[in-house]
Amino acid sequence: MSATKLFLGHRLRRLRRDQLLSQTDMAATLGISPSYLNHLERNQRPVTAALLLKLTEIYEIDVRSFASGGGVRTGPDELAEIFSDTLLSDLGVPRYELADLAHNAPAVADSIARLYAALQEAVRNPSLSDGGDARGLVTPENWVRDYIQQHRNHYPELEACAETLGGALSDPLSMAEPMRRRLKDAWRIDARVVPQSELGNLSQQYDSDRRLFLMSSQLRAENRTFALAYQLALTEFASVLERMVAEAAPPDEGIAQLLHMSLANYAAGAIMMPYGRFLKSCEEMQYSIDRLCGEFGANVEQVAHRFTTLSRPGARGVPFFMLRVDPAGNISKRYAGDQFPFSRFGGTCPRWNLHAAFQAAGQVVTQLIETPDGQRYFTVARTIERPIKTDLSGGLLAIGLGCDVRHAHKLSCAEGYDLANAKVTPVGPACAICPRLDCGYRANAPAGRMLAVDRMQKTISPYPFVAA
């Protein structure tokens, strides 16, 4: 920490405002002058290690989260991707200005990202903009995804509630039966498995009039357990979930319902895999997904998703990022316990072997990747089955997990992997902003760069360009 200058102005300013303090009041508490605090907030002075520790002690913040970004959604890379669009690329906005914007005016950066996402949606679906209400261009999945990532996919209040309940219901055979009894005895809700024909296109349904919770017979066993946990979360944590949704202030009812469902899904995973016991098992089993599936009666996707939520201050797990994709490349899940090295608005780099999992169904595909800034990540990809077995449910999906290479020694799937000498695959965030020169996978020219095409010769890359 002492070797790196930490300019944390906007985080310090946000903390002060969250505490409803003036600069004079906070300065007095920290034992510094108001003018020095003003310099810190304007990034004219770095935050020292001693001051960071004092902030941690007084305001009970998590030092790692505060020093590394603590919930800022739109960083310099995301802004660079936006400003590489042909609509804006001719402005030639330098990266240092984008970094200043992301660090010093994060709410403005978030607003630009939302406007850009709305513009993309308007291009894809022009009919949405006919009514003149721009809010219709904010897609529910993007709004909820951004909200979740703002909180780094970790909700302490839900974790505390779920850990208490999940611990009480823990059963070495299966949690499904204790959860079914809990619904019956405490809430007079009868849970039943019924033929798919009775549910039509639904996989589960709660009938409040008859107090019946119905699950499709075609749901896989782990997904039935998750369905019970989901209904239990909706019932047990109703007031907590409703308050969290209200505080998030979604722009419309559809987004509110999707957020409510997402938070209930989070709580369901936390009930099945209570934080303390799950983290302990992760460390003992070296994050072996298959062993953890057996330990907690969960499936691969549920465990992988749970990995990304282990951000409790003082009891953190390995900070994973996770993607779920279909064979066509559509991303349906994108979570990160820490930073996410790929494009926010586009897909993944084609050099990351996530899609290779479809050619090796059921196998674990590992890869060591390096982003343009020199950060290395150990990644794992594997296929998963969809939660329900019907003719309309489609084929396999693939999930990709990754973490900073410095954590790889904690993973069972990295055993025997010579991290120091292993082949490293250079990847990029998105072709439009990737600075790599000699890449045969490049799909389009990098924005704001002069092409170096020579008709008398051809290069490995279809769009050679002049290095900055």
Summary of the structure (lengths in Angstrom):
residues: 468
radius of gyration: 23.9
end to end distance: 30.6
largest distance: 79.2
contacts: 1396
relative contact order: 0.08
helix: 48%
strand: 13%
